[in-house]
Structures are given as C-alpha cells and as structure tokens.
C-alpha cells in the first residue's frame, strides 16, 4: 500500500502490483504440507542474511530436499517483493502480514469459485 495513516493504509493503491508468479508462489507456500512449511520457516530463520533470493534459496535448499531450488527461488522472490512493499507502506509488520494472509486466502477462494464455474459451464456446454 502507498502510505500509512495511524495503523492502517491511507489508500488502497498498491505501491507495486505483485506479479502473477508472486501470487502463485504465495499460494504454493500456503499449500505446503505443515511439515514442509515448518522446515521452510526453520531454514529461513537459520540462514545467513542476504538480499539475494537466489543465494538464499541455495542456502536453505539442503534443509528442504523435497522442494526444488527453482521453486524455493520463486517462493523467496515473492516474499522479498512483499517485504519491499511493506517497507514502502510504513504499516506495522503485524498488520501487513494479516492483510497478506487475508489476501492470499481470498485469492484461493476466488480461484476455487472460478474453477467450479468453469467446470459447471463445461458440463452444461456438453
């Protein structure tokens, strides 16, 4: 979001629009099995700090053998984008993260609804 007013956003304009790849990566992170998500979080907490998502993916990959380095890079690119937007927004991290979670859940619900509509349309067109 663009700027913060008190603890909320002053406007609903995004400073940066997230790429569809980033949105897809965030949904994929959400859909990780709980054990994989825990491993991902643990790996990030113990990784050396870096501003390069590809270097970070390489650093955490050994702890997540079930997830490809390319997929990890996509996850991390999306997370880096969110951090950048959060920094520009000036909103408290807890508020921002709650908003992101609500947005991801809403995106997933819209996709499921679209899939159901497309499926229903397919069967009525047959």
N, C-alpha and C positions, 0 to 999 in steps of 0.2 A: 504494500500500500504506500501511498505517497508520503504522508506526514501523520504524526500522531497528535491527537487533541486529548489532553489528560491521559487516560489509559487506553483509549480506543483510536481508531483511524479517523483522520479529518475528512477523508473522502474514500470512495470505493475504487479509485483509479489505481491500477497496478503500476508500480514503477517499471517493472519488467513483466512482460507476459511470459509465463512458463511455456516452454516448448512442449509439444505433444509427447516427445520422448521422455521429458522430465516427468510429466504427469503419469505416463505409463510406468516409469521406473518407481515412482512413489506408490502406485497401486501394487506393483510387484513386491516392494518392500513390505507393504501392509499384508500381502498374501503369503509371505514366507511362513513356513511352519514355525511354531513357537520356539522350538529348539534352535533352528537356524537363525531366527531373529535374535535370540539371546546370544548366540555365538557372534553374530554380526556386531551387536552392541558392545560385547566384551572386547572384540578385536579392535573396534574403534577407540575404546577407552584406553587400551594399552598401546596403541600405535603412536609412532612419533608424529609430532605436529608437522604438517606440510600444507602448502597452499595449492598443491597439485593433486587433483583427484586420481590421476593415473598412478602416481607414485604411491598414494595411499592405498589404492586397490592392490598394487603389488605387495605392499607391506602386510595387508590383512588377509590376502589370498591363502596363505598356508593354514590359517586357522579356519578357513571355510572351503574345504576341498569340494563340497557339493555344489558350490556356486562358481561359475566361470569368472575369470578376471575381467572379461569384457562386460559381463553383467554387473559385476561389482563396480566397475568404472561408471556404468550408467547410473547405478544407484547413487554413487558419490557425486557425480556431476549434478544430479537433481538436488541432492542435499546442499551442495555448495551454492547452487542457484538460490535456494531458499534462505540460506544464511545471508547472502548478498542482499536479497530483498528485505529481510528482517532488519539488517543494519541500516538500510536506507529509510525504513519506515519509522524508526525510533520507538517502536512499540515494545513493551516488555516481552521478553522471550516466552514467558508462560502464556500470555495472551496470544502471541503469534502462533505458538505450537498448537494451542487449542483450535485456532482458526484453521490451521493447515489440516489438522486431523478431521475437522468437520467438513472441510472442502473435499478431502480425499474420499471420505465416506459418501458424500453427496455425489461425487463423480462416479463412484462404483454403482450407486443406486440408479443413477441416470443410465449408465451403460446396461445394467441388467434390464431396466424397463425398455430400452431401445431394442435389446436382443429379443425380449418377449414380443414386442410389437412386430419386429421383422419376421419372427417365427410365425406369428399368427397371420401376418399378411401372406407369407409364403404358402401356408396351408389353405388359405381362402382363395389364392390365385390358382391353385392346382385344379 
